[in-house]
Amino acid sequence: MAFWRRLSRDRSSRDNSDLPMPSRPFSHGVEQSPPQPLKDTQYSSGFNSQDRLQNYRPATAGEPPYSNIQTSARLPTTNIDAMNRNITTGLEPTPDPLAKAFNDALRPYQDQIEDLKAQLEETIYRLQTLEDERADMHAWIDKRGLRADVPPSIARAMNTDPTSAQTLNYQLDRKMTVLNHDLHRLQDSLSTHLPTATFATTLAQLIPSIEDLAALPAGPPLAFELLIKLGGNLNSHGGDEGWNNEADAASRADFYTQLDSCMMDVVKMRLKESDAHSHAHDDAAAAAGQGENWQVGRDIKRLEKTGAFLRSKLGLKEYFPRSLEIMKRGEGARMERNLPLQGRSSQ
């Protein structure tokens, strides 16, 4: 029985261990009276077990448990904790006076940078608009065949196109044909033939444009053919009586002298491009447009044959004489370069 009484006493003491005991002197030898129920007014509600049960609330999702809140409340707060709390809560830390002064001093320059950025974007937009307008103007000029008649400033801008040589050659050829037809109609409307000087002066207006064509990439071969055609247009005008006139013969000679002067520069350009092409050792460089594989001997024979015909039929004494001399020298130099080394040593 004594064992069961001790066990009952231990259980009752453990049940009441969470309640604080009043501070009173402990007297030895005096039997302790059984514990009396305590009133709520004797102690604060914080020590009441009923209040603890009522205040207990399970932690929801996203909230720390009650024990963690009490533990964190008792721990001291460090600078790192404060910084982390500011980051998590989205609050800015207290501004540094030195950093604030630096930002205030830097703000006007930042505003100027933003203004310059806006001006740069507006300038880029205006430049793009001008580029589009210029492209439309160039297309309008080419559509009406007026490239040969534009001012030099516009011509320089239009010649930057990779296909400018082909376009200018087409328009010059078309303009030459129109002039030739107009001169023919004018000759047919008159009872007497026009002097050769009129035809020569009209056709000579195309020579400066042909010189501009020769200066463009891939332009010398096209200019070479246009000069030959321009001389043929002069030969097609006038009857037999016109070619026997000394004034007409002198006008034709002066016109062919101008053609020969322009042809000399064209021939030099073609020979230079042909040498560049011959020095290109691989097919890729030749395909990239480095020069032209000009068959000089074939064009020499063509000019000599045309000159012989005009000499016998129309009495023209010289037909591109200086240009033919340059072509023959260039062809001779090319043949000399192409000789094998043994042949050169034997000579």
Protein Blocks (a to p, Z undefined) as FASTA:
>chain_A
ZZmmmmmmmmmmmmmmmpccddddddehiacdddddddfklpcfklpmklmmmmpccdde
hiacfklmmmmmmpccdfklmmmmmmmnopacdddfklmmmmmmmmmmmmmmmmmmmmmm
mmmmmmmmmmmmmmmmmmmmmmnopmmmpcfklmmmmmmpmklmmmmmmmmmmmmmmmmm
mmmmmmmmpmbdcdfklmmmmmmmmmmmmmmmmmpghklmmmmmmmmmmmmmmmmgocfk
lmmpmklmmmmmmmmmmmmmmmmmmmmmmmmmmmmmmmpmbfklmmnogajaddfklmmm
mmmmmmmmmmmmnopabghkllmmmmmmmmmmmmmmmpcfklmmmZZ
